[in-house]
Amino acid sequence: MDYVVVGGDERYAQLARLLKKRGKRVGLWGREPVPGVPTVEKAELKTAKCLIAGCPAKVKDGILPPEALLKRMGDGAKLTLCGPKHPTMGDDRVIDLWADEALIRENAALTAEGAVSAAMRASTRALCDMRCLIIGWGRIGRALTERLSALGTAVTVASRRSQGRNSAVERGAEAVDTHAIADVVSGFDLICNTAPEMVLDEAALGKVDRDAMIIDLASPPYGVDLHAAWKLGLRAWREPALPGRYCPESAAMALLRSMARQGIL
């Protein structure tokens, strides 16, 4: 067996299909079956040249850390990990795809596109008729700003750093300081948070327009107090793992390109 894909969401199912199309011997373990791709037994993990998993791996029976997968591998095998939780064990058998900047940027672009889709599905208004506040000027914040601006949305970016605010203005957006977020959140139809820290607490949420939509795109510990938002009657929700849900085939193609760049195809 060349590859065994361990657990994961739909993007991993698509990755297994893509590998098989390339003529690779690929199997699945720890997840629901995928048509056309064989499911292997646990003992067969020892025979695979490469295991592919999220970090940590989400399998049917729970969560498997990288250390557990390393124990189930055979001699000379590689463990390819995909996801923002970087492994730190310093093991040369581990290939961390998230060390590939090109993949991170592709993932951010797919996340931004998924967020746009989520906002469109949730609203009866076109994005060109909305004012949007984007909190955070990381890769996802930049990608989201570019896409919303291209659709005619009036975008304001909140960033803690003056460099981020200046960069947002260069892209045609307005910019505010995240430290003063409670003073600027009113007047927006859509608020997208990308900062993985609490920025929209109860005090700030109390100043949000009652008919606004709030989407938290951040990873844990997240940036929106959802319970406070719901208590205030606001429409607020999280959109985790958007590439795997919104466009799993494209997300798998991005993983495949990263594997090729790192010489593991």
C-alpha positions in Angstrom: 0.0 0.0 0.0 1.4 3.4 -1.0 -0.9 5.6 1.1 -3.5 5.2 3.8 -5.7 8.2 4.5 -6.6 8.2 8.2 -10.0 9.7 9.2 -10.7 13.3 8.2 -13.6 15.2 6.6 -14.7 15.1 3.0 -11.5 16.7 1.7 -9.6 13.6 2.7 -12.1 11.4 0.9 -11.5 13.5 -2.2 -7.7 13.3 -1.7 -8.0 9.5 -1.6 -9.9 9.5 -4.9 -7.3 11.9 -6.5 -4.4 9.7 -5.4 -6.2 6.6 -6.9 -6.7 8.5 -10.2 -3.0 9.0 -10.3 -2.5 5.2 -10.1 -1.4 5.1 -6.5 -2.3 2.2 -4.2 -4.4 3.9 -1.6 -6.6 2.8 1.3 -8.8 4.3 4.0 -8.8 3.7 7.8 -10.8 5.2 10.6 -13.5 6.8 8.5 -16.7 6.1 6.6 -16.2 4.2 3.3 -15.5 6.1 0.1 -16.8 4.5 -3.2 -14.0 3.1 -5.2 -11.4 3.3 -2.4 -10.8 0.2 -0.2 -11.0 0.4 3.6 -8.1 -1.3 5.3 -7.7 -3.0 8.7 -5.6 -1.4 11.5 -2.9 -4.0 11.0 -2.4 -2.8 7.4 -1.2 0.6 8.6 2.1 -1.1 9.2 2.4 -1.9 5.4 1.7 1.6 4.2 4.6 3.7 2.8 2.8 6.9 3.9 -0.1 7.7 6.3 -2.0 10.9 5.6 -4.0 12.5 8.4 -5.2 15.8 10.0 -3.4 17.1 13.0 -4.8 15.7 15.2 -6.5 12.9 13.2 -10.2 12.8 13.6 -11.3 9.2 13.3 -14.6 7.4 13.8 -13.7 6.4 17.4 -12.4 9.9 18.4 -9.1 11.7 18.1 -5.6 10.3 17.4 -2.5 12.4 18.1 0.5 12.1 15.8 2.3 10.1 18.4 -0.3 7.4 18.2 -0.1 7.1 14.5 3.7 6.9 14.5 3.4 3.8 16.8 1.2 2.1 14.1 3.5 2.8 11.2 6.1 0.4 9.7 9.8 1.0 9.4 10.7 3.6 6.8 7.2 5.0 6.5 6.2 8.6 6.5 3.4 10.4 8.3 2.0 13.4 6.4 0.0 15.8 8.6 -2.4 18.4 7.3 -3.7 21.2 9.5 -2.8 24.3 11.5 -1.9 22.4 14.7 1.8 22.0 13.9 3.5 18.8 15.3 6.4 19.6 17.6 7.9 16.2 18.1 10.9 16.8 15.8 10.6 13.4 14.2 12.1 13.1 10.7 9.3 10.7 9.8 6.8 13.5 10.0 6.0 15.7 7.0 4.0 18.8 8.0 2.1 20.2 5.0 1.2 23.3 7.0 4.9 24.3 6.8 4.1 25.0 3.1 3.2 28.7 2.8 1.6 28.2 -0.6 -0.8 25.6 0.9 -1.7 28.0 3.8 -2.5 30.7 1.3 -4.6 28.4 -0.9 -6.5 27.3 2.2 -7.2 30.9 3.2 -8.5 31.6 -0.2 -10.9 28.6 -0.1 -12.0 29.6 3.5 -12.8 33.2 2.3 -14.8 31.9 -0.7 -16.7 29.6 1.7 -17.4 32.5 4.0 -18.8 34.5 1.1 -21.1 31.6 0.2 -22.3 31.2 3.8 -23.1 34.9 4.0 -25.0 34.8 0.7 -27.0 31.8 1.8 -28.0 33.4 5.1 -29.1 36.8 3.8 -31.9 38.1 1.6 -29.7 41.0 0.5 -26.9 41.0 -2.1 -23.4 41.5 -0.8 -23.1 44.7 -2.9 -25.8 46.2 -0.7 -24.0 45.4 2.6 -21.4 47.0 4.8 -19.0 44.4 6.2 -16.5 44.6 9.1 -13.7 42.1 8.9 -11.8 41.6 12.1 -8.2 40.5 11.7 -5.7 41.0 8.9 -4.2 37.6 8.5 -4.3 35.5 5.4 -8.0 34.8 5.7 -8.8 38.4 6.4 -6.9 39.6 3.4 -8.4 37.0 1.1 -11.9 37.8 2.4 -11.4 41.6 1.9 -10.3 41.0 -1.7 -13.3 38.9 -2.6 -15.9 41.0 -0.9 -14.5 44.2 -2.3 -14.6 42.7 -5.8 -18.3 42.0 -5.3 -19.0 45.6 -4.4 -19.3 45.2 -0.7 -18.2 48.2 1.4 -15.5 46.7 3.6 -13.9 47.9 6.8 -11.0 46.0 8.3 -10.1 46.0 12.0 -6.5 45.3 12.7 -4.3 45.8 15.8 -1.3 46.8 13.8 -1.0 50.0 11.8 0.8 48.0 9.0 -2.3 45.8 8.7 -4.6 48.9 8.6 -2.5 50.6 6.0 -2.4 47.4 3.8 -6.2 47.2 4.0 -6.6 50.8 2.9 -4.3 50.0 -0.1 -6.7 47.3 -1.1 -9.6 49.8 -1.1 -11.1 49.1 2.3 -11.5 51.4 5.3 -9.6 50.5 8.5 -10.0 50.8 12.2 -8.1 49.7 15.3 -9.2 46.4 16.8 -8.4 47.8 20.3 -11.4 50.2 19.8 -13.7 47.5 18.3 -16.6 48.2 20.7 -16.7 51.8 19.4 -17.0 50.9 15.7 -19.1 47.7 15.4 -22.4 49.5 14.8 -23.6 50.2 11.3 -22.5 46.9 9.7 -24.7 44.4 8.1 -22.1 41.6 8.2 -19.3 41.1 10.6 -16.7 38.4 9.9 -14.1 37.6 12.6 -10.9 35.9 11.8 -9.0 36.6 15.0 -8.5 33.5 17.3 -9.0 35.5 20.5 -12.0 37.1 22.2 -12.7 40.4 20.4 -16.5 40.4 20.3 -17.5 40.0 24.0 -20.8 40.9 25.5 -20.0 44.6 25.8 -19.0 44.9 22.1 -21.9 42.8 20.9 -24.3 45.0 22.7 -23.4 47.8 20.2 -23.9 45.6 17.1 -27.0 46.3 15.0 -29.8 43.9 15.8 -30.2 42.8 12.2 -26.5 42.2 11.5 -25.0 38.8 10.7 -21.9 37.7 12.6 -19.7 34.9 11.3 -16.8 33.5 13.4 -14.2 32.1 11.1 -11.5 31.8 13.7 -9.9 28.7 15.1 -10.2 27.9 18.8 -10.4 29.7 21.2 -12.5 31.7 18.7 -13.3 35.4 18.8 -17.0 35.8 19.3 -19.0 35.1 22.5 -21.8 33.2 20.8 -23.8 32.7 23.9 -23.8 36.5 24.6 -24.7 37.1 21.0 -27.7 34.7 21.2 -28.8 36.3 24.5 -28.9 39.6 22.7 -30.9 38.1 19.9 -28.1 38.4 17.3 -27.6 36.1 14.3 -24.1 34.7 15.1 -22.5 31.4 14.2 -19.2 29.7 13.5 -18.1 28.3 10.2 -15.3 25.8 11.0 -13.2 23.9 8.5 -14.9 25.6 5.5 -12.6 24.2 2.8 -13.5 20.7 3.8 -17.3 21.5 3.8 -17.6 24.1 1.1 -15.2 22.8 -1.6 -13.7 19.5 -0.5 -12.4 18.6 -4.0 -10.5 21.9 -4.3 -9.2 21.5 -0.8 -7.9 18.1 -1.7 -6.3 19.4 -4.9 -4.5 22.0 -2.7 -3.2 19.2 -0.5 -2.1 17.2 -3.5 -0.1 20.1 -4.9 1.6 20.6 -1.5 2.5 16.9 -1.4 4.0 17.2 -4.9 6.0 20.3 -3.8 7.4 18.3 -0.8 8.3 15.3 -2.9 5.9 12.7 -1.4 3.9 11.8 -4.5 
